[in-house]
Amino acid sequence: MTELTRRLFVGGALAMPAIHGARAAEPVKIRFAWSTMPTHLVPAIFKTPVLKHHGKSYIAEPQNFSASTPMITAFAASQIDVGVFAPTALALAITNARVDIKVIADSLQDGRGGYRSQTLYVKANSGIKDVTDLKGKKIGVNGIGSASYTSIVAMLRKHKMDEKRDVSFVEVTFSNMLPMIEDDKIDATTIQMPMAEQLVKEGKYRGLFTSFDAMGPTVYNFLAARTAFLTANRAAVVDMLEDYIRALRWLSDPANKTEALRIIAAESKRTPESIGYLLTKDDYYRDPNMVPDIEGIQKTIDITNDLGFLAKRIEVASYADTSYVAEAAKRAAVAG
């Protein structure tokens, strides 16, 4: 071996650990599923200026779905890692799809402490005055088995109505709900804020009932993740949740309202003026530490089970791991 060859060999050997170390330090990709903006906030969360770990230990890749139920297939195929999930979808994922999944953090709670509750709207001149007037009508929902679908069926059952015989459900994306009811293709639906509030003020629509009316305070949705992904990437998941908590607090701070609304508006393709209700009492409740309400999720699933939607009841506590968000919240509190 010549001296030049020896030097090249030794140099290359010494460089290999450095190259390996650089690869090992690459951020973990977290494929993050969500279904509606601005309500879920997910794309905006990762555009806030207070993130400490994004792009370093992890990179969030938000992916849009029409509802949480279509996420079940994606979870089962390991195509997403974390998702904004509804209680019914959790039960179906576990009992039907056999997905190994865990509840890890809070997202939205319905009707909690005077905050917003999902509302079913009808045209003011539709002649639909109460729940029984929905008989023979078409109701638009974002997905069969979704949180809004469950609350509507619960209210129908309260009034001795059968959701399969007395009404027809039509699956409609959130963006198409208002056009569909405007064109009389459906008779009732869950119009998003702030358009719903504006239409009610103008006297064109009225709220028929809320999810709170049907079921009391419940968990609308939460963050769920594949167990295998959590186990393999604990540090990255905790970093992501710490960033999420810090971002949520920053977005909720009145001192940041102008910039917060600008970011959310850009990600949801709306004007800042149209989303001023966000993160106020007119919005859904969000736990500031993202601690999931396990009992609330259980209550929602039990109601769903009583309605006959689930073949088997599950114990939510057995499919939850709050240690990730607990560690993240502690770090976020220390960081300020």
Secondary structure, DSSP 8 states (H G I E B T S, - for coil): --HHHHHHHHHHHHHHHHHHHHHHTS-EEEEEEE--TTTS-HHHHTTSTT-SSBTTTEEEEEEE-SSSTTHHHHHHTT--SEEEE-HHHHHHHHHTS---EEEEEEEEEESGGG----EEEEETTSS--SGGGGTT-EEEESSTTSHHHHHHHHHHHHTT--TTTT-EEEE--HHHHHHHHHTTS-SEE---TTHHHHHHHTTSEEEEEEHHHHHSSEEEEEEEEEHHHHHHTHHHHHHHHHHHHHHHHHHH-GGGHHHHHHHHHHHHTS-GGGGTTTTSTTS-B--TT----HHHHHHHHHHHHHTT--SS---GGGGB-THHHHHHHHHHHHH-
